């Protein structure tokens, strides 16, 4: 292998030694080269590379001195230099040079073949790329035309859908106009019912004559009924103006749809053209003619604006129709809901009054029972007081008799102490019993007074129940049905 950086055709690797006076024999020279492998420096550790020849040949073919990294072969491996040759024969190259020259030629040939193969592959790839580029370019154009046709079809479908929606919306708005006129006459009856209920409830008595939730709901019902006619008339005027706007938006959609149909026909024809189609010709300079007046953004925006205007008018119409429907439903639902609230308030008030009446009756019965029990308890206390007074007399009599004992017999014994304690305990008990008697008598008076109040309140509750349950609720059962208020009949 050639050393990197050394000339390819170097004659000697080391300086020529001075010739000796006696030349060695030919057999000796031949024996010195026997079984010797080609010379390969041990200091080279780089792998063999195909372009090593070109790198070495690029240098100047001059002998370079030995570097420090390559000090040379040891004395035992130095090839003996033959300074004396018979008959004037002199060898110009060594066997190692011959092997290295062959290896260099092999590598040069291999490198050349590799470059040729790479060049052929590049040419095949270039031809294939040209074909694929032309096919890809035409395919992209065809794809763009297909996308354009798809876009036109999309906008056509959007225009058709919007046009159908506009026609349906106009018809629906016309039907709504007719319903508004029938709904104006269905609001007089509820007003009379609410007004009569207020007059009847003025006949309540006493504490029941209050401004309760029923009266508030009745007043609210009257206000709601008065506002219904005004809203219905305003909606009718707005519907007539919206019908004219819907007609103008419909004309714009029809014109844009006709243009889209013509453009779709032309672009679809261009999309179906191929290299084998008939009617294809050269049109020199046609690519320099720009007859366009819009770009995809403005083109799409134009149709989108038409659809948006139609959608806006349709949304306004739908909103108006919804608001009109809401007014119709609202007047009926609001009146019916308020009617239900009034009925619920009546029901709640009737239930509350009935519960109050029931509680009054319950409390009245309990009060009467308590009066009876208090009277019985007073009698028991009075009897107990009498019994205690007898015990007190006995204890005091004993103490009085024991005061008459003579001399030293007047002993403060256990019996004396217990009798004194008994008298004190009986006096304390009598005081407590008298307090309980007075408290029971006071409570009896309070119970009697409460009984009278409950009986009077019971009469008031009966009167309120008759007004709310019989008169008002009996009259509110004739309220018009929801179907009539909505204007369906």
C-alpha positions as CSV (number, residue, x, y, z in Angstrom):
1,X,0.0,0.0,0.0
2,X,1.2,3.5,-0.9
3,X,2.0,5.9,2.0
4,X,-0.4,8.8,2.0
5,X,1.5,11.9,0.8
6,X,4.4,10.1,-0.8
7,X,5.0,10.0,-4.6
8,X,3.6,7.0,-6.5
9,X,6.8,6.1,-8.5
10,X,9.5,6.6,-5.8
11,X,12.7,4.7,-6.7
12,X,14.1,4.5,-3.2
13,X,12.6,4.7,0.3
14,X,15.9,5.3,2.0
15,X,19.2,7.0,1.1
16,X,21.6,5.0,-1.0
17,X,24.5,3.5,1.2
18,X,28.0,3.8,-0.1
19,X,29.0,0.9,-2.4
20,X,31.1,-1.8,-0.8
21,X,34.3,-3.0,-2.5
22,X,33.1,-6.7,-2.7
23,X,29.7,-7.4,-4.3
24,X,27.7,-10.3,-2.7
25,X,27.0,-13.4,-4.8
26,X,23.8,-13.7,-6.8
27,X,22.6,-16.6,-4.7
28,X,23.1,-14.5,-1.6
29,X,21.0,-11.7,-3.1
30,X,18.3,-14.1,-4.0
31,X,18.3,-15.8,-0.6
32,X,17.9,-12.4,1.0
33,X,14.5,-11.9,-0.8
34,X,13.3,-15.4,-0.3
35,X,10.0,-15.8,1.6
36,X,9.7,-12.0,2.1
37,X,6.3,-10.4,2.0
38,X,5.7,-7.0,0.3
39,X,6.8,-4.2,2.4
40,X,4.0,-2.5,4.5
41,X,5.0,0.1,7.0
42,X,3.7,-0.7,10.5
43,X,3.0,2.9,11.5
44,X,0.1,3.2,9.0
45,X,-3.2,2.5,10.8
46,X,-5.6,4.2,8.3
47,X,-8.0,1.8,6.4
48,X,-7.6,1.5,2.6
49,X,-9.7,4.0,0.7
50,X,-10.6,4.0,-3.1
51,X,-9.6,7.7,-3.5
52,X,-6.2,7.3,-1.9
53,X,-4.5,7.2,-5.2
54,X,-5.9,10.5,-6.3
55,X,-4.9,12.1,-3.1
56,X,-1.3,10.8,-3.4
57,X,-1.0,11.7,-7.1
58,X,-2.1,15.2,-6.4
59,X,1.1,16.0,-4.5
60,X,4.3,17.0,-6.1
61,X,6.3,13.9,-7.1
62,X,9.3,14.7,-5.1
63,X,11.1,12.7,-2.4
64,X,10.2,13.8,1.0
65,X,12.4,13.4,4.0
66,X,11.5,11.0,6.7
67,X,9.3,12.5,9.3
68,X,9.5,12.1,13.0
69,X,6.3,10.0,13.0
70,X,7.9,7.5,10.6
71,X,11.5,7.0,11.7
72,X,12.1,4.0,9.4
73,X,12.5,0.3,9.6
74,X,14.6,-1.3,12.3
75,X,18.0,-2.5,11.2
76,X,16.8,-6.2,11.1
77,X,14.1,-5.4,8.5
78,X,16.1,-3.1,6.2
79,X,16.3,-4.5,2.7
80,X,19.9,-5.0,1.9
81,X,21.0,-2.7,-0.9
82,X,23.0,-4.3,-3.6
83,X,25.7,-2.0,-4.6
84,X,27.6,-4.4,-6.7
85,X,25.9,-6.1,-9.6
86,X,27.6,-8.2,-12.2
87,X,27.9,-7.1,-15.8
88,X,26.6,-3.6,-15.0
89,X,23.0,-4.7,-14.2
90,X,21.1,-2.3,-11.9
91,X,17.5,-2.9,-10.5
92,X,15.6,0.4,-10.5
93,X,12.4,-0.8,-8.6
94,X,11.8,-3.1,-5.7
95,X,9.2,-5.9,-5.5
96,X,7.3,-3.8,-3.0
97,X,7.1,-1.0,-5.5
98,X,5.8,-3.4,-8.1
99,X,3.0,-4.7,-5.7
100,X,2.1,-1.2,-4.7
101,X,1.9,-0.1,-8.3
102,X,-0.5,-3.0,-9.1
103,X,-2.7,-2.2,-6.1
104,X,-2.8,1.4,-7.2
105,X,-3.9,0.5,-10.7
106,X,-6.6,-1.8,-9.3
107,X,-8.0,0.9,-7.1
108,X,-7.9,3.5,-9.9
109,X,-9.8,1.1,-12.2
110,X,-12.4,0.4,-9.5
111,X,-12.8,4.1,-8.8
112,X,-13.4,4.9,-12.5
113,X,-15.9,2.1,-12.8
114,X,-17.7,3.3,-9.7
115,X,-17.9,6.9,-11.1
116,X,-19.3,5.6,-14.4
117,X,-22.0,3.5,-12.6
118,X,-22.9,6.5,-10.6
119,X,-23.1,8.7,-13.7
120,X,-25.4,6.2,-15.4
121,X,-27.7,6.0,-12.3
122,X,-27.8,9.9,-12.3
123,X,-28.8,9.9,-15.9
124,X,-31.6,7.4,-15.4
125,X,-32.8,9.3,-12.4
126,X,-32.8,12.6,-14.3
127,X,-34.9,11.1,-17.1
128,X,-37.3,9.6,-14.7
129,X,-37.5,12.9,-12.8
130,X,-38.3,14.8,-16.0
131,X,-41.1,12.3,-16.8
132,X,-42.5,12.4,-13.2
133,X,-42.2,16.2,-13.1
134,X,-44.3,16.6,-16.2
135,X,-46.8,14.0,-14.9
136,X,-46.9,15.7,-11.5
137,X,-47.4,19.2,-13.0
138,X,-50.3,18.1,-15.2
139,X,-51.7,16.1,-12.3
140,X,-51.6,19.1,-10.1
141,X,-53.3,21.2,-12.7
142,X,-56.0,18.5,-13.1
143,X,-56.3,18.3,-9.3
144,X,-56.7,22.1,-9.1
145,X,-59.4,22.0,-11.8
146,X,-61.1,19.2,-9.9
147,X,-60.9,21.2,-6.7
148,X,-62.3,24.2,-8.5
149,X,-65.2,22.1,-9.9
150,X,-65.8,20.8,-6.3
151,X,-65.8,24.4,-5.0
152,X,-68.3,25.5,-7.6
153,X,-70.5,22.5,-6.8
154,X,-70.2,23.3,-3.1
155,X,-71.3,26.9,-3.6
156,X,-74.0,25.8,-6.1
157,X,-75.4,23.5,-3.4
158,X,-75.1,26.2,-0.8
159,X,-77.0,28.6,-3.1
160,X,-79.7,26.1,-3.8
161,X,-80.1,25.3,-0.2
162,X,-80.2,28.9,0.7
163,X,-82.7,29.7,-2.1
164,X,-85.0,26.8,-0.9
165,X,-84.7,28.0,2.7
166,X,-85.6,31.5,1.6
167,X,-88.7,30.3,-0.2
168,X,-89.8,28.2,2.8
169,X,-89.1,31.1,5.1
170,X,-91.2,33.5,3.0
171,X,-94.2,31.1,3.0
172,X,-93.9,30.6,6.7
173,X,-93.8,34.3,7.3
174,X,-97.0,34.7,5.2
175,X,-98.8,32.1,7.4
176,X,-97.6,33.9,10.5
177,X,-99.2,37.1,9.2
178,X,-102.6,35.4,9.1
179,X,-102.3,34.0,12.6
180,X,-101.5,37.4,14.0
181,X,-104.8,38.8,12.8
182,X,-106.8,36.0,14.5
183,X,-105.0,36.4,17.8
184,X,-106.1,39.9,18.4
185,X,-109.7,39.0,19.4
186,X,-109.0,36.4,22.1
187,X,-107.9,38.6,25.0
188,X,-111.1,40.2,26.3
189,X,-112.5,37.4,28.4
190,X,-109.6,36.9,30.8
191,X,-109.7,40.6,31.7
192,X,-113.3,40.4,32.9
193,X,-112.6,37.4,35.0
194,X,-109.6,38.9,36.8
195,X,-111.5,42.1,37.5
196,X,-114.5,40.3,39.0
197,X,-112.2,38.3,41.2
198,X,-110.7,41.5,42.6
199,X,-114.2,42.8,43.4
200,X,-115.3,39.6,45.2
201,X,-112.2,39.5,47.4
202,X,-113.1,43.0,48.8
203,X,-115.8,41.3,50.8
204,X,-113.4,39.5,53.1
205,X,-113.5,40.4,56.8
206,X,-111.2,41.2,59.6
207,X,-107.6,40.1,59.5
208,X,-108.2,38.2,56.2
209,X,-108.6,41.4,54.3
210,X,-104.9,41.6,53.3
211,X,-102.9,42.5,50.2
212,X,-101.8,38.9,49.7
213,X,-100.2,37.1,46.7
214,X,-103.5,36.3,45.1
215,X,-104.4,40.0,44.8
216,X,-100.9,40.8,43.5
217,X,-101.2,38.1,40.8
218,X,-104.6,39.3,39.8
219,X,-103.3,42.9,39.3
220,X,-100.4,41.5,37.3
221,X,-102.8,39.5,35.1
222,X,-104.8,42.6,34.2
223,X,-101.6,44.4,33.2
224,X,-100.4,41.5,31.1
225,X,-103.7,41.3,29.2
226,X,-103.6,45.1,28.4
227,X,-100.1,44.8,26.9
228,X,-100.9,41.9,24.6
229,X,-102.8,43.8,21.9
230,X,-100.1,46.4,21.5
231,X,-97.4,43.8,20.9
232,X,-99.5,41.9,18.4
233,X,-100.2,45.0,16.3
234,X,-96.5,45.9,16.2
235,X,-95.5,42.4,15.0
236,X,-98.1,42.6,12.2
237,X,-96.5,45.9,10.9
238,X,-93.0,44.4,11.0
239,X,-94.0,41.2,9.1
240,X,-95.2,43.2,6.1
241,X,-91.9,45.1,5.8
242,X,-89.8,41.9,6.1
243,X,-91.7,40.2,3.2
244,X,-90.3,42.8,0.8
245,X,-86.7,42.3,2.0
246,X,-87.0,38.5,1.5
247,X,-88.1,39.0,-2.1
248,X,-85.0,41.2,-2.9
249,X,-82.6,38.6,-1.4
250,X,-84.2,35.8,-3.4
251,X,-83.5,37.6,-6.7
252,X,-79.8,38.0,-5.8
253,X,-79.5,34.3,-5.1
254,X,-81.1,33.3,-8.4
255,X,-78.7,35.5,-10.4
256,X,-75.6,34.2,-8.7
257,X,-76.8,30.6,-9.1
258,X,-77.2,31.0,-12.9
259,X,-73.6,32.3,-13.1
260,X,-72.3,29.4,-11.1
261,X,-74.0,26.9,-13.4
262,X,-72.2,28.4,-16.5
263,X,-68.8,28.4,-14.7
264,X,-69.3,24.8,-13.6
265,X,-70.0,23.7,-17.1
266,X,-66.8,25.3,-18.5
267,X,-64.5,24.1,-15.6
268,X,-65.8,20.6,-15.7
269,X,-65.1,20.4,-19.5
270,X,-61.5,21.6,-18.8
271,X,-61.1,19.0,-16.0
272,X,-62.0,16.1,-18.3
273,X,-59.5,17.1,-21.0
274,X,-56.5,14.6,-21.3
275,X,-53.5,14.2,-23.6
276,X,-55.5,11.9,-25.8
277,X,-58.7,14.2,-25.9
278,X,-60.0,15.7,-29.1
279,X,-60.1,19.4,-29.7
280,X,-56.8,20.3,-28.0
281,X,-54.6,22.9,-29.9
282,X,-51.8,25.3,-29.4
283,X,-52.9,28.8,-28.3
284,X,-49.8,30.9,-28.5
285,X,-49.6,33.6,-25.8
286,X,-52.8,32.6,-24.1
287,X,-50.9,32.3,-20.8
288,X,-50.1,36.0,-21.0
289,X,-53.8,37.0,-21.3
290,X,-55.4,37.7,-18.0
291,X,-59.1,38.2,-18.3
292,X,-59.9,37.5,-14.7
293,X,-61.7,40.0,-12.6
294,X,-61.5,38.2,-9.2
295,X,-59.3,35.9,-7.2
296,X,-60.5,32.8,-5.3
297,X,-60.9,34.9,-2.1
298,X,-63.0,37.6,-3.7
299,X,-64.9,35.0,-5.8
300,X,-65.8,33.0,-2.7
301,X,-66.5,36.2,-0.8
302,X,-69.0,37.4,-3.4
303,X,-71.1,34.2,-3.2
304,X,-70.6,34.1,0.6
305,X,-71.8,37.7,0.8
306,X,-74.9,36.9,-1.2
307,X,-75.5,33.9,1.0
308,X,-74.7,35.9,4.0
309,X,-77.2,38.7,3.0
310,X,-79.8,36.1,2.3
311,X,-79.1,34.3,5.6
312,X,-79.2,37.7,7.3
313,X,-82.6,38.4,5.8
314,X,-83.7,34.9,6.5
315,X,-82.4,35.1,10.0
316,X,-84.2,38.4,10.5
317,X,-87.3,36.8,9.0
318,X,-86.9,33.7,11.2
319,X,-86.2,35.9,14.1
320,X,-89.2,38.0,13.3
321,X,-91.3,34.9,12.8
322,X,-89.9,33.5,16.0
323,X,-90.6,36.7,17.8
324,X,-94.1,36.7,16.3
325,X,-94.5,33.1,17.3
326,X,-93.1,34.1,20.7
327,X,-95.6,36.9,20.9
328,X,-98.4,34.5,20.0
329,X,-97.1,31.8,22.2
330,X,-96.0,34.5,24.7
331,X,-99.4,36.1,24.9
332,X,-101.1,32.8,25.3
333,X,-98.4,31.2,27.5
334,X,-97.9,34.4,29.5
335,X,-101.6,34.8,30.0
336,X,-102.0,31.1,30.7
337,X,-99.0,31.1,33.0
338,X,-100.3,34.1,34.8
339,X,-103.7,32.5,34.9
340,X,-102.0,29.4,36.4
341,X,-100.1,31.5,38.8
342,X,-103.4,33.2,40.0
343,X,-105.0,29.8,40.3
344,X,-101.9,28.5,42.1
345,X,-102.0,31.5,44.4
346,X,-105.7,30.9,45.0
347,X,-105.1,27.2,45.6
348,X,-102.2,28.0,47.9
349,X,-104.2,30.7,49.7
350,X,-107.2,28.3,50.0
351,X,-104.9,25.6,51.3
352,X,-103.3,28.0,53.6
353,X,-106.6,29.2,54.9
354,X,-107.9,25.7,55.2
355,X,-104.8,24.7,57.1
356,X,-105.2,27.7,59.3
357,X,-108.9,26.8,59.9
358,X,-107.9,23.2,60.7
359,X,-105.2,24.4,63.0
360,X,-107.6,26.8,64.7
361,X,-110.0,24.0,65.2
362,X,-107.3,21.8,66.5
363,X,-106.0,24.5,68.9
364,X,-109.6,25.3,69.9
365,X,-110.1,21.6,70.8
366,X,-106.8,21.5,72.6
367,X,-107.7,24.7,74.4
368,X,-111.0,23.4,75.6
369,X,-109.3,20.2,76.7
370,X,-106.6,22.2,78.5
371,X,-109.3,24.3,80.2
372,X,-110.9,21.1,81.5
373,X,-107.6,19.8,82.7
374,X,-106.7,23.1,84.4
375,X,-110.0,23.2,86.2
376,X,-109.5,19.6,87.3
377,X,-106.0,20.4,88.5
378,X,-107.2,23.5,90.5
379,X,-109.6,21.2,92.4
380,X,-106.8,18.8,93.1
381,X,-104.6,21.6,94.4
382,X,-107.4,22.9,96.6
383,X,-107.9,19.4,98.1
384,X,-104.2,19.1,98.7
385,X,-104.1,22.4,100.5
386,X,-106.8,21.2,102.8
387,X,-105.0,18.0,103.5
388,X,-101.8,19.8,104.3
389,X,-103.5,22.1,106.6
390,X,-104.8,19.1,108.7
391,X,-101.2,17.8,108.9
392,X,-100.1,21.2,110.1
393,X,-102.7,21.3,112.8
394,X,-101.5,17.9,114.0
395,X,-97.9,18.9,114.2
396,X,-98.5,22.2,115.9
397,X,-100.8,20.5,118.4
398,X,-98.1,18.1,119.3
399,X,-95.6,20.9,119.8
400,X,-98.0,22.8,122.0
401,X,-98.7,19.8,124.2
402,X,-95.0,19.1,124.6
403,X,-94.4,22.6,126.0
404,X,-96.3,21.5,129.1
405,X,-93.8,18.9,130.1
406,X,-92.4,19.5,133.7
407,X,-88.9,20.6,134.6
408,X,-86.1,18.5,133.1
409,X,-88.6,16.7,130.8
410,X,-88.5,19.7,128.6
411,X,-85.8,18.0,126.6
412,X,-84.9,19.0,123.1
413,X,-84.9,15.5,122.0
414,X,-85.2,13.9,118.5
415,X,-88.9,14.0,118.5
416,X,-88.9,17.7,119.3
417,X,-86.5,18.5,116.5
418,X,-88.4,16.4,114.0
419,X,-91.7,18.1,114.9
420,X,-90.2,21.5,114.3
421,X,-88.9,20.4,110.9
422,X,-92.3,19.0,110.0
423,X,-94.0,22.2,110.7
424,X,-91.5,24.2,108.6
425,X,-91.8,21.7,105.7
426,X,-95.6,21.9,105.8
427,X,-95.6,25.7,105.8
428,X,-93.2,25.7,102.8
429,X,-95.4,23.2,101.0
430,X,-98.5,25.3,101.6
431,X,-96.9,28.4,100.3
432,X,-95.9,26.5,97.1
433,X,-99.4,25.1,96.7
434,X,-101.0,28.5,97.0
435,X,-98.6,29.9,94.3
436,X,-99.6,27.0,92.0
437,X,-103.2,27.7,92.7
438,X,-102.9,31.3,91.7
439,X,-100.9,30.4,88.6
440,X,-103.5,27.8,87.6
441,X,-106.3,30.3,88.0
442,X,-104.5,32.9,85.9
443,X,-103.8,30.3,83.2
444,X,-107.5,29.4,83.2
445,X,-108.4,33.0,82.4
446,X,-105.9,33.1,79.5
447,X,-107.2,29.9,78.1
448,X,-110.8,31.2,78.2
449,X,-109.7,34.4,76.4
450,X,-107.7,32.3,73.8
451,X,-110.8,30.2,73.2
452,X,-112.8,33.2,72.4
453,X,-110.2,34.5,69.9
454,X,-110.0,31.2,68.2
455,X,-113.7,31.0,67.8
456,X,-113.9,34.5,66.2
457,X,-111.0,33.7,63.9
458,X,-112.6,30.5,62.8
459,X,-115.7,32.5,61.6
460,X,-113.4,34.8,59.5
461,X,-111.6,31.8,57.9
462,X,-114.9,30.2,56.9
463,X,-115.9,33.5,55.2
464,X,-112.6,33.8,53.3
465,X,-112.8,30.1,52.2
466,X,-116.2,30.7,50.8
467,X,-115.1,33.8,48.7
468,X,-111.9,32.3,47.3
469,X,-113.0,28.7,46.8
470,X,-116.7,29.1,45.8
471,X,-117.0,32.4,44.0
472,X,-113.5,33.2,42.5
473,X,-112.3,29.7,41.7
474,X,-115.8,28.7,40.4
475,X,-115.7,31.6,38.0
476,X,-112.2,31.1,36.8
477,X,-113.0,27.6,35.5
478,X,-114.6,29.4,32.4
479,X,-111.2,30.8,31.2
480,X,-110.6,30.5,27.4
481,X,-108.5,27.6,26.3
482,X,-104.9,27.9,25.1
483,X,-105.8,26.9,21.5
484,X,-108.2,29.8,21.2
485,X,-105.6,32.3,22.5
486,X,-102.9,31.0,20.1
487,X,-105.2,31.7,17.1
488,X,-105.3,28.2,15.8
489,X,-109.1,28.2,15.6
